[in-house]
């Protein structure tokens, strides 16, 4: 499936090492290298962690295709209604096994 239909739309990327990134997809190629603008990394903390979950702005961001595990469209209205600092959850594991 081609990601061309997602260009200029807000997407969420899960990386091979378990990071969660959102941003506007500017470009992609045949090996799934992605260029995102207005990129934000969401760091979701477990329920027993005293530190609040966080969003870290990265701006323009390139993700190598070998590091992309999942790419999906974001429902922007739903996304905007969530206070991400209050979200808690289990850590998403990576897909690389050593």
NUVOLUM-509272 format. One record per residue: residue in one letter; residue number from 1; y, x, z of N, C-alpha, C, CB in turn. Coordinates in Angstrom, 1 decimal, m for minus. Atoms other than C-alpha are relative to their C-alpha. Glycine has a CB too. Example, Ala and Ser with C-alpha at 12.3 -4.5 7.8 and 13.67 -1.06 7.14 Angstrom:
NUVOLUM-509272
@code: a; pos: 1; nyy: m1.2; nxx: 0.9; nzz: 0.0; cayy: m4.5; caxx: 12.3; cazz: 7.8; cyy: 1.2; cxx: 0.9; czz: 0.0; cbyy: 0.0; cbxx: m1.0; cbzz: 1.2
@code: s; pos: 2; nyy: m1.1; nxx: m0.9; nzz: 0.0; cayy: m1.1; caxx: 13.7; cazz: 7.1; cyy: 1.1; cxx: m0.8; czz: 0.8; cbyy: 0.5; cbxx: 0.4; cbzz: m1.4
***
This chain:
NUVOLUM-509272
@code: x; pos: 1; nyy: m1.2; nxx: 0.8; nzz: 0.0; cayy: 0.0; caxx: 0.0; cazz: 0.0; cyy: 1.3; cxx: 0.9; czz: 0.0; cbyy: 0.0; cbxx: m1.0; cbzz: 1.2
@code: x; pos: 2; nyy: m1.2; nxx: m0.7; nzz: 0.1; cayy: 3.4; caxx: 1.3; cazz: m0.9; cyy: 1.0; cxx: m0.4; czz: 1.1; cbyy: 0.6; cbxx: m0.1; cbzz: m1.4
@code: x; pos: 3; nyy: m1.0; nxx: 0.3; nzz: m1.0; cayy: 6.2; caxx: 1.5; cazz: 1.7; cyy: 1.3; cxx: m0.3; czz: m0.7; cbyy: 0.1; cbxx: 1.1; cbzz: 1.0
@code: x; pos: 4; nyy: m1.3; nxx: 0.2; nzz: 0.7; cayy: 8.9; caxx: 1.0; cazz: m1.0; cyy: 0.6; cxx: m1.3; czz: 0.3; cbyy: m0.3; cbxx: 0.1; cbzz: m1.5
@code: x; pos: 5; nyy: m0.5; nxx: 1.3; nzz: m0.4; cayy: 9.2; caxx: m2.6; cazz: 0.0; cyy: 0.7; cxx: 0.0; czz: 1.4; cbyy: m1.1; cbxx: m1.1; cbzz: 0.1
@code: x; pos: 6; nyy: m0.7; nxx: m0.1; nzz: m1.4; cayy: 10.4; caxx: m1.4; cazz: 3.5; cyy: 1.3; cxx: 0.8; czz: m0.1; cbyy: m0.9; cbxx: 0.7; cbzz: 0.9
@code: x; pos: 7; nyy: m1.2; nxx: m0.8; nzz: 0.1; cayy: 13.2; caxx: 0.8; cazz: 2.1; cyy: 1.3; cxx: m0.9; czz: 0.3; cbyy: 0.1; cbxx: 0.6; cbzz: m1.4
@code: x; pos: 8; nyy: m1.2; nxx: 0.7; nzz: m0.4; cayy: 16.6; caxx: m0.2; cazz: 3.6; cyy: m0.2; cxx: m1.1; czz: 1.0; cbyy: 0.8; cbxx: m0.5; cbzz: m1.2
@code: x; pos: 9; nyy: 0.3; nxx: 0.9; nzz: m1.0; cayy: 14.9; caxx: m2.2; cazz: 6.3; cyy: m0.4; cxx: 0.7; czz: 1.3; cbyy: m1.2; cbxx: m1.0; cbzz: m0.4
@code: x; pos: 10; nyy: 0.3; nxx: m0.6; nzz: m1.3; cayy: 14.4; caxx: m1.5; cazz: 10.0; cyy: m1.5; cxx: 0.0; czz: 0.2; cbyy: 0.7; cbxx: m0.8; cbzz: 1.2
@code: x; pos: 11; nyy: 1.4; nxx: m0.2; nzz: m0.2; cayy: 10.9; caxx: m0.1; cazz: 10.7; cyy: m0.3; cxx: 0.6; czz: 1.4; cbyy: m0.6; cbxx: 0.8; cbzz: m1.1
@code: x; pos: 12; nyy: 0.5; nxx: m0.6; nzz: m1.2; cayy: 8.9; caxx: 1.0; cazz: 13.7; cyy: m1.1; cxx: 1.0; czz: m0.4; cbyy: m0.5; cbxx: m1.0; cbzz: 1.1
@code: x; pos: 13; nyy: 1.0; nxx: m1.0; nzz: 0.4; cayy: 6.8; caxx: 4.2; cazz: 13.4; cyy: m0.7; cxx: 0.4; czz: 1.3; cbyy: 0.7; cbxx: 1.2; cbzz: m0.7
@code: x; pos: 14; nyy: 0.8; nxx: m0.7; nzz: m1.0; cayy: 4.0; caxx: 5.3; cazz: 15.7; cyy: m0.5; cxx: 1.3; czz: m0.6; cbyy: m1.2; cbxx: m1.0; cbzz: 0.5
@code: x; pos: 15; nyy: 0.4; nxx: m1.3; nzz: 0.5; cayy: 3.4; caxx: 9.0; cazz: 15.3; cyy: m1.4; cxx: 0.4; czz: 0.5; cbyy: 1.0; cbxx: 1.0; cbzz: 0.4
@code: x; pos: 16; nyy: 1.4; nxx: m0.5; nzz: m0.3; cayy: 0.1; caxx: 10.9; cazz: 15.5; cyy: 0.0; cxx: 0.5; czz: 1.4; cbyy: m0.4; cbxx: 1.1; cbzz: m0.9
@code: x; pos: 17; nyy: 0.0; nxx: m0.5; nzz: m1.4; cayy: 1.2; caxx: 12.3; cazz: 18.9; cyy: 0.4; cxx: m1.1; czz: 1.0; cbyy: 0.9; cbxx: 1.2; cbzz: 0.1
@code: x; pos: 18; nyy: m0.2; nxx: 1.2; nzz: m0.9; cayy: 2.0; caxx: 8.8; cazz: 20.3; cyy: 1.4; cxx: m0.4; czz: 0.2; cbyy: m0.6; cbxx: 0.3; cbzz: 1.3
@code: x; pos: 19; nyy: m1.4; nxx: 0.4; nzz: m0.2; cayy: 5.8; caxx: 8.7; cazz: 20.0; cyy: 0.3; cxx: m1.3; czz: m0.8; cbyy: 0.9; cbxx: 1.1; cbzz: m0.6
@code: x; pos: 20; nyy: m0.4; nxx: 1.2; nzz: 0.7; cayy: 7.5; caxx: 5.4; cazz: 19.0; cyy: 1.4; cxx: 0.2; czz: m0.4; cbyy: m0.1; cbxx: m1.2; cbzz: 1.0
@code: x; pos: 21; nyy: m1.3; nxx: m0.2; nzz: 0.6; cayy: 10.5; caxx: 5.6; cazz: 16.7; cyy: 0.3; cxx: m1.2; czz: m0.8; cbyy: 0.0; cbxx: 1.3; cbzz: m1.0
@code: x; pos: 22; nyy: m0.5; nxx: 1.1; nzz: 0.9; cayy: 12.6; caxx: 2.9; cazz: 15.1; cyy: 1.2; cxx: 0.5; czz: m0.8; cbyy: 0.4; cbxx: m1.3; cbzz: 0.9
@code: x; pos: 23; nyy: m1.2; nxx: m0.4; nzz: 0.8; cayy: 15.2; caxx: 3.2; cazz: 12.4; cyy: m0.1; cxx: m0.7; czz: m1.4; cbyy: 0.1; cbxx: 1.5; cbzz: m0.2
@code: x; pos: 24; nyy: 0.0; nxx: 0.6; nzz: 1.3; cayy: 16.2; caxx: 2.2; cazz: 8.9; cyy: m0.7; cxx: 1.0; czz: m1.0; cbyy: 1.5; cbxx: m0.3; cbzz: m0.5
@code: x; pos: 25; nyy: 0.7; nxx: m0.9; nzz: 0.9; cayy: 13.8; caxx: 3.6; cazz: 6.3; cyy: 0.9; cxx: 0.2; czz: m1.3; cbyy: m1.3; cbxx: m0.7; cbzz: m0.4
@code: x; pos: 26; nyy: m0.9; nxx: m0.4; nzz: 1.1; cayy: 15.9; caxx: 5.4; cazz: 3.7; cyy: m0.9; cxx: 0.4; czz: m1.2; cbyy: 0.9; cbxx: 1.1; cbzz: 0.3
@code: x; pos: 27; nyy: 0.8; nxx: m0.5; nzz: 1.1; cayy: 13.1; caxx: 7.0; cazz: 1.6; cyy: m1.4; cxx: 0.3; czz: 0.5; cbyy: 0.7; cbxx: 1.3; cbzz: m0.5
@code: x; pos: 28; nyy: 1.4; nxx: m0.3; nzz: m0.3; cayy: 9.4; caxx: 7.6; cazz: 1.4; cyy: m0.6; cxx: 0.6; czz: m1.3; cbyy: m0.8; cbxx: m1.2; cbzz: 0.5
@code: x; pos: 29; nyy: 0.7; nxx: m0.5; nzz: 1.1; cayy: 7.0; caxx: 9.4; cazz: m0.9; cyy: m1.4; cxx: m0.3; czz: 0.0; cbyy: 0.3; cbxx: 1.5; cbzz: m0.2
@code: x; pos: 30; nyy: 1.4; nxx: 0.3; nzz: 0.2; cayy: 3.4; caxx: 9.4; cazz: m2.1; cyy: m0.9; cxx: 0.5; czz: 1.2; cbyy: m0.5; cbxx: 0.6; cbzz: m1.3
@code: x; pos: 31; nyy: 0.8; nxx: m0.5; nzz: m1.1; cayy: 2.2; caxx: 11.4; cazz: 1.0; cyy: 0.6; cxx: m0.5; czz: 1.3; cbyy: 0.0; cbxx: 1.5; cbzz: 0.0
@code: x; pos: 32; nyy: m0.5; nxx: 0.7; nzz: m1.2; cayy: 4.1; caxx: 9.1; cazz: 3.5; cyy: 1.0; cxx: 0.8; czz: 0.8; cbyy: m1.1; cbxx: m0.4; cbzz: 0.9
@code: x; pos: 33; nyy: m1.1; nxx: m0.6; nzz: m0.6; cayy: 6.9; caxx: 11.5; cazz: 4.3; cyy: 1.1; cxx: m1.0; czz: 0.1; cbyy: 0.5; cbxx: 1.3; cbzz: m0.8
@code: x; pos: 34; nyy: m1.0; nxx: 1.0; nzz: m0.2; cayy: 9.6; caxx: 9.3; cazz: 5.7; cyy: 1.4; cxx: 0.5; czz: 0.4; cbyy: m0.5; cbxx: m1.0; cbzz: 1.1
@code: x; pos: 35; nyy: m1.4; nxx: m0.3; nzz: m0.5; cayy: 13.4; caxx: 9.6; cazz: 6.1; cyy: 0.6; cxx: m1.3; czz: 0.6; cbyy: 0.9; cbxx: 0.5; cbzz: m1.2
@code: x; pos: 36; nyy: m0.6; nxx: 1.1; nzz: m0.7; cayy: 15.0; caxx: 7.3; cazz: 8.7; cyy: 1.4; cxx: 0.3; czz: 0.4; cbyy: m0.9; cbxx: m0.3; cbzz: 1.3
@code: x; pos: 37; nyy: m1.4; nxx: m0.1; nzz: m0.5; cayy: 18.6; caxx: 6.7; cazz: 9.6; cyy: 0.1; cxx: m0.8; czz: 1.3; cbyy: 1.1; cbxx: m0.4; cbzz: m1.1
@code: x; pos: 38; nyy: m0.2; nxx: 0.7; nzz: m1.3; cayy: 19.9; caxx: 5.5; cazz: 13.0; cyy: m1.3; cxx: m0.1; czz: 0.8; cbyy: 0.5; cbxx: m1.5; cbzz: m0.3
@code: x; pos: 39; nyy: 1.3; nxx: 0.0; nzz: m0.7; cayy: 16.6; caxx: 6.6; cazz: 14.5; cyy: 0.2; cxx: 0.1; czz: 1.5; cbyy: m0.8; cbxx: 1.3; cbzz: m0.5
@code: x; pos: 40; nyy: 0.0; nxx: 0.1; nzz: m1.5; cayy: 15.9; caxx: 5.8; cazz: 18.1; cyy: m1.5; cxx: 0.2; czz: 0.4; cbyy: 0.6; cbxx: m1.3; cbzz: 0.6
@code: x; pos: 41; nyy: 1.3; nxx: m0.2; nzz: m0.6; cayy: 12.9; caxx: 7.1; cazz: 20.1; cyy: m0.1; cxx: m0.8; czz: 1.2; cbyy: m0.3; cbxx: 1.5; cbzz: 0.2
@code: x; pos: 42; nyy: 0.2; nxx: 0.8; nzz: m1.2; cayy: 11.6; caxx: 4.6; cazz: 22.6; cyy: m1.0; cxx: 0.7; czz: 0.9; cbyy: m0.5; cbxx: m1.4; cbzz: m0.3
@code: x; pos: 43; nyy: 0.9; nxx: m0.6; nzz: m0.9; cayy: 10.1; caxx: 6.2; cazz: 25.7; cyy: m0.3; cxx: m1.1; czz: 1.1; cbyy: 0.7; cbxx: 1.3; cbzz: 0.7
@code: x; pos: 44; nyy: 0.4; nxx: 1.1; nzz: m0.9; cayy: 8.2; caxx: 3.4; cazz: 27.6; cyy: m0.8; cxx: 0.7; czz: 1.1; cbyy: m0.9; cbxx: m1.0; cbzz: m0.8
@code: x; pos: 45; nyy: 0.6; nxx: m0.6; nzz: m1.2; cayy: 7.3; caxx: 4.4; cazz: 31.1; cyy: m1.1; cxx: m1.0; czz: 0.6; cbyy: 1.1; cbxx: 0.3; cbzz: 1.1
@code: x; pos: 46; nyy: 1.0; nxx: 0.9; nzz: m0.6; cayy: 4.2; caxx: 3.1; cazz: 33.0; cyy: 0.6; cxx: m0.7; czz: 1.2; cbyy: m1.2; cbxx: 0.9; cbzz: 0.5
@code: x; pos: 47; nyy: m0.5; nxx: 0.8; nzz: m1.1; cayy: 4.6; caxx: 0.5; cazz: 35.8; cyy: 0.2; cxx: 0.8; czz: 1.3; cbyy: m0.9; cbxx: m1.1; cbzz: 0.2
@code: x; pos: 48; nyy: m0.1; nxx: m0.7; nzz: m1.3; cayy: 4.1; caxx: 3.0; cazz: 38.6; cyy: 1.0; cxx: 1.2; czz: m0.1; cbyy: m1.3; cbxx: 0.6; cbzz: 0.3
@code: x; pos: 49; nyy: m1.0; nxx: m1.0; nzz: 0.2; cayy: 6.8; caxx: 5.4; cazz: 37.2; cyy: 1.4; cxx: m0.5; czz: 0.5; cbyy: 0.1; cbxx: 0.5; cbzz: m1.5
@code: x; pos: 50; nyy: m1.3; nxx: 0.4; nzz: m0.6; cayy: 10.1; caxx: 5.3; cazz: 39.2; cyy: 1.1; cxx: 0.1; czz: m1.1; cbyy: 0.4; cbxx: 0.8; cbzz: 1.2
@code: x; pos: 51; nyy: m1.0; nxx: m0.2; nzz: 1.0; cayy: 12.1; caxx: 6.4; cazz: 36.1; cyy: 0.0; cxx: m1.2; czz: m1.0; cbyy: m0.2; cbxx: 1.3; cbzz: m0.7
@code: x; pos: 52; nyy: m0.1; nxx: 1.1; nzz: 0.9; cayy: 13.4; caxx: 3.7; cazz: 33.8; cyy: m0.5; cxx: 0.4; czz: m1.4; cbyy: 1.4; cbxx: m0.6; cbzz: m0.1
@code: x; pos: 53; nyy: 0.2; nxx: m0.2; nzz: 1.4; cayy: 12.2; caxx: 3.4; cazz: 30.2; cyy: 1.3; cxx: 0.4; czz: m0.7; cbyy: m0.7; cbxx: m1.2; cbzz: m0.7
@code: x; pos: 54; nyy: m1.3; nxx: m0.5; nzz: 0.6; cayy: 14.7; caxx: 5.0; cazz: 27.8; cyy: m0.1; cxx: m0.1; czz: m1.6; cbyy: 0.2; cbxx: 1.4; cbzz: 0.4
@code: x; pos: 55; nyy: m0.1; nxx: m0.1; nzz: 1.5; cayy: 15.9; caxx: 5.0; cazz: 24.2; cyy: 0.9; cxx: 1.3; czz: m0.2; cbyy: 0.7; cbxx: m1.3; cbzz: m0.6
@code: x; pos: 56; nyy: m0.7; nxx: m1.2; nzz: 0.3; cayy: 17.0; caxx: 8.4; cazz: 22.8; cyy: 0.3; cxx: 0.0; czz: m1.5; cbyy: m0.9; cbxx: 1.3; cbzz: 0.3
@code: x; pos: 57; nyy: m0.5; nxx: 0.1; nzz: 1.4; cayy: 19.1; caxx: 8.4; cazz: 19.6; cyy: m0.2; cxx: 1.4; czz: m0.6; cbyy: 1.5; cbxx: m0.3; cbzz: 0.0
@code: x; pos: 58; nyy: 0.2; nxx: m1.2; nzz: 0.7; cayy: 18.1; caxx: 10.9; cazz: 17.0; cyy: 0.7; cxx: 0.0; czz: m1.4; cbyy: m1.5; cbxx: 0.2; cbzz: m0.3
@code: x; pos: 59; nyy: m0.7; nxx: 0.0; nzz: 1.3; cayy: 20.2; caxx: 9.8; cazz: 14.0; cyy: m0.8; cxx: 0.1; czz: m1.2; cbyy: 1.1; cbxx: 1.1; cbzz: 0.0
@code: x; pos: 60; nyy: 0.8; nxx: m0.2; nzz: 1.2; cayy: 18.9; caxx: 11.0; cazz: 10.6; cyy: m1.2; cxx: 0.8; czz: 0.4; cbyy: 0.8; cbxx: 0.7; cbzz: m1.1
@code: x; pos: 61; nyy: 1.3; nxx: m0.6; nzz: m0.5; cayy: 15.2; caxx: 11.9; cazz: 11.0; cyy: m1.0; cxx: 0.0; czz: m1.1; cbyy: m0.5; cbxx: m0.9; cbzz: 1.2
@code: x; pos: 62; nyy: 1.0; nxx: m0.2; nzz: 1.0; cayy: 12.5; caxx: 13.2; cazz: 8.8; cyy: m1.4; cxx: 0.0; czz: 0.7; cbyy: 0.2; cbxx: 1.3; cbzz: m0.9
@code: x; pos: 63; nyy: 1.4; nxx: m0.1; nzz: m0.6; cayy: 8.8; caxx: 12.5; cazz: 9.7; cyy: m1.0; cxx: 0.4; czz: m1.1; cbyy: m0.4; cbxx: m1.4; cbzz: 0.6
@code: x; pos: 64; nyy: 1.0; nxx: m0.4; nzz: 1.0; cayy: 6.1; caxx: 14.3; cazz: 7.8; cyy: m1.1; cxx: m1.0; czz: 0.0; cbyy: m0.6; cbxx: 1.4; cbzz: 0.4
@code: x; pos: 65; nyy: 1.1; nxx: 1.0; nzz: 0.2; cayy: 3.4; caxx: 12.1; cazz: 6.4; cyy: m1.2; cxx: 0.1; czz: 0.8; cbyy: m0.4; cbxx: 0.0; cbzz: m1.4
@code: x; pos: 66; nyy: 1.2; nxx: m0.2; nzz: m0.8; cayy: 0.6; caxx: 13.7; cazz: 8.3; cyy: 0.2; cxx: m0.4; czz: 1.5; cbyy: m0.4; cbxx: 1.5; cbzz: 0.0
@code: x; pos: 67; nyy: m0.3; nxx: 0.4; nzz: m1.3; cayy: 2.4; caxx: 12.6; cazz: 11.5; cyy: 0.2; cxx: m1.5; czz: 0.2; cbyy: 1.2; cbxx: 0.7; cbzz: 0.5
@code: x; pos: 68; nyy: m0.2; nxx: 1.5; nzz: 0.0; cayy: 2.7; caxx: 8.9; cazz: 10.6; cyy: m1.4; cxx: m0.7; czz: 0.3; cbyy: 0.6; cbxx: m0.5; cbzz: m1.3
@code: x; pos: 69; nyy: 1.2; nxx: 0.7; nzz: m0.3; cayy: 0.0; caxx: 6.8; cazz: 12.3; cyy: 0.1; cxx: m1.5; czz: m0.5; cbyy: m0.4; cbxx: 0.0; cbzz: 1.5
@code: x; pos: 70; nyy: m0.2; nxx: 1.4; nzz: 0.3; cayy: 1.5; caxx: 3.3; cazz: 11.8; cyy: 1.5; cxx: m0.2; czz: m0.4; cbyy: m0.3; cbxx: m1.0; cbzz: 1.2
@code: x; pos: 71; nyy: m1.3; nxx: 0.3; nzz: 0.4; cayy: 4.6; caxx: 2.0; cazz: 10.0; cyy: 0.1; cxx: m1.6; czz: m0.2; cbyy: 0.5; cbxx: 0.7; cbzz: m1.3
@code: x; pos: 72; nyy: m0.1; nxx: 1.5; nzz: 0.1; cayy: 5.7; caxx: m1.7; cazz: 10.3; cyy: 1.5; cxx: m0.4; czz: 0.0; cbyy: m0.8; cbxx: m0.7; cbzz: 1.0
@code: x; pos: 73; nyy: m1.3; nxx: 0.6; nzz: 0.0; cayy: 8.7; caxx: m3.9; cazz: 9.8; cyy: 0.4; cxx: m0.5; czz: 1.4; cbyy: 0.1; cbxx: m1.2; cbzz: m1.0
@code: x; pos: 74; nyy: m0.5; nxx: 0.4; nzz: m1.3; cayy: 10.8; caxx: m4.8; cazz: 12.9; cyy: 0.7; cxx: m1.4; czz: m0.2; cbyy: 1.0; cbxx: 1.0; cbzz: 0.6
@code: x; pos: 75; nyy: m0.7; nxx: 1.3; nzz: m0.1; cayy: 11.9; caxx: m8.4; cazz: 13.7; cyy: 1.3; cxx: 0.4; czz: 0.7; cbyy: m0.8; cbxx: m1.1; cbzz: 0.7
@code: x; pos: 76; nyy: m1.3; nxx: m0.5; nzz: m0.6; cayy: 15.6; caxx: m7.4; cazz: 14.3; cyy: 0.5; cxx: m0.9; czz: 1.1; cbyy: 1.0; cbxx: 0.2; cbzz: m1.1
@code: x; pos: 77; nyy: m0.5; nxx: 1.0; nzz: m1.0; cayy: 16.5; caxx: m10.6; cazz: 16.2; cyy: m0.8; cxx: 0.1; czz: 1.3; cbyy: m0.1; cbxx: m1.4; cbzz: m0.6
@code: x; pos: 78; nyy: 0.8; nxx: m0.1; nzz: m1.2; cayy: 13.6; caxx: m10.3; cazz: 18.6; cyy: 0.2; cxx: 1.4; czz: 0.6; cbyy: m1.5; cbxx: m0.1; cbzz: m0.4
@code: x; pos: 79; nyy: m0.2; nxx: m1.4; nzz: m0.5; cayy: 14.1; caxx: m6.5; cazz: 18.9; cyy: 1.3; cxx: 0.1; czz: 0.8; cbyy: 0.0; cbxx: 1.0; cbzz: m1.1
@code: x; pos: 80; nyy: m1.3; nxx: 0.0; nzz: m0.7; cayy: 17.8; caxx: m7.0; cazz: 19.9; cyy: 0.0; cxx: m0.8; czz: 1.3; cbyy: 1.0; cbxx: m0.6; cbzz: m1.0
@code: x; pos: 81; nyy: 0.1; nxx: 0.9; nzz: m1.2; cayy: 16.8; caxx: m9.6; cazz: 22.5; cyy: m0.7; cxx: 0.7; czz: 1.2; cbyy: m0.6; cbxx: m1.3; cbzz: m0.3
@code: x; pos: 82; nyy: 0.8; nxx: m0.7; nzz: m1.0; cayy: 14.7; caxx: m7.1; cazz: 24.5; cyy: 0.8; cxx: 1.1; czz: 0.7; cbyy: m1.3; cbxx: 0.6; cbzz: m0.6
@code: x; pos: 83; nyy: m0.6; nxx: m1.1; nzz: m0.8; cayy: 16.1; caxx: m4.9; cazz: 27.3; cyy: m1.0; cxx: 1.1; czz: 0.1; cbyy: 0.5; cbxx: m0.5; cbzz: 1.4
@code: x; pos: 84; nyy: 1.1; nxx: m1.0; nzz: 0.1; cayy: 14.0; caxx: m1.8; cazz: 26.5; cyy: 0.0; cxx: 0.9; czz: 1.3; cbyy: 0.2; cbxx: 0.9; cbzz: m1.2
@code: x; pos: 85; nyy: 0.0; nxx: m0.8; nzz: m1.3; cayy: 15.1; caxx: m0.1; cazz: 29.8; cyy: m1.0; cxx: m0.6; czz: 1.0; cbyy: 1.4; cbxx: 0.1; cbzz: 0.6
@code: x; pos: 86; nyy: 0.8; nxx: 0.7; nzz: m1.0; cayy: 13.1; caxx: m2.7; cazz: 31.7; cyy: m1.5; cxx: m0.2; czz: m0.5; cbyy: 0.5; cbxx: m1.4; cbzz: 0.2
@code: x; pos: 87; nyy: 1.4; nxx: 0.1; nzz: 0.5; cayy: 9.9; caxx: m2.6; cazz: 29.5; cyy: m0.8; cxx: 1.1; czz: 0.6; cbyy: 0.0; cbxx: 0.1; cbzz: m1.6
@code: x; pos: 88; nyy: 1.0; nxx: m0.9; nzz: m0.5; cayy: 6.9; caxx: m1.0; cazz: 31.1; cyy: m1.3; cxx: m0.2; czz: m0.7; cbyy: m0.2; cbxx: m0.3; cbzz: 1.6
@code: x; pos: 89; nyy: 1.3; nxx: 0.1; nzz: 0.7; cayy: 3.5; caxx: m0.2; cazz: 29.6; cyy: m0.7; cxx: 1.3; czz: 0.1; cbyy: 0.3; cbxx: m0.4; cbzz: m1.4
@code: x; pos: 90; nyy: 0.8; nxx: m1.2; nzz: 0.1; cayy: 0.7; caxx: 2.2; cazz: 29.2; cyy: 0.4; cxx: 0.9; czz: m1.1; cbyy: m1.5; cbxx: m0.4; cbzz: m0.1
@code: x; pos: 91; nyy: m0.3; nxx: m1.0; nzz: 1.0; cayy: 1.2; caxx: 5.4; cazz: 27.3; cyy: m0.9; cxx: m0.2; czz: m1.2; cbyy: m0.1; cbxx: 1.4; cbzz: 0.5
@code: x; pos: 92; nyy: 0.8; nxx: 0.1; nzz: 1.3; cayy: 0.1; caxx: 5.1; cazz: 23.6; cyy: m0.5; cxx: 1.5; czz: m0.2; cbyy: 0.9; cbxx: m0.5; cbzz: m1.2
@code: x; pos: 93; nyy: 0.6; nxx: m1.3; nzz: 0.3; cayy: m2.3; caxx: 8.0; cazz: 23.0; cyy: 0.2; cxx: 0.4; czz: m1.4; cbyy: m1.5; cbxx: m0.1; cbzz: 0.3
@code: x; pos: 94; nyy: m0.1; nxx: m0.5; nzz: 1.3; cayy: m2.2; caxx: 10.2; cazz: 20.0; cyy: m1.3; cxx: m0.3; czz: m0.8; cbyy: 0.3; cbxx: 1.5; cbzz: 0.0
@code: x; pos: 95; nyy: 1.2; nxx: 0.3; nzz: 0.8; cayy: m4.7; caxx: 10.0; cazz: 17.1; cyy: m0.7; cxx: 1.3; czz: m0.3; cbyy: 0.4; cbxx: m0.6; cbzz: m1.3
@code: x; pos: 96; nyy: 0.7; nxx: m1.3; nzz: 0.3; cayy: m5.5; caxx: 13.8; cazz: 16.9; cyy: m0.9; cxx: 0.3; czz: 1.2; cbyy: 1.1; cbxx: 1.0; cbzz: m0.2
@code: x; pos: 97; nyy: 0.9; nxx: m0.4; nzz: m1.0; cayy: m8.5; caxx: 14.9; cazz: 18.8; cyy: m0.3; cxx: 1.4; czz: m0.1; cbyy: m1.3; cbxx: m0.9; cbzz: m0.1
@code: x; pos: 98; nyy: 0.3; nxx: m1.5; nzz: 0.0; cayy: m9.2; caxx: 18.5; cazz: 19.8; cyy: m1.2; cxx: 0.3; czz: 0.7; cbyy: 1.2; cbxx: 0.8; cbzz: 0.5
***
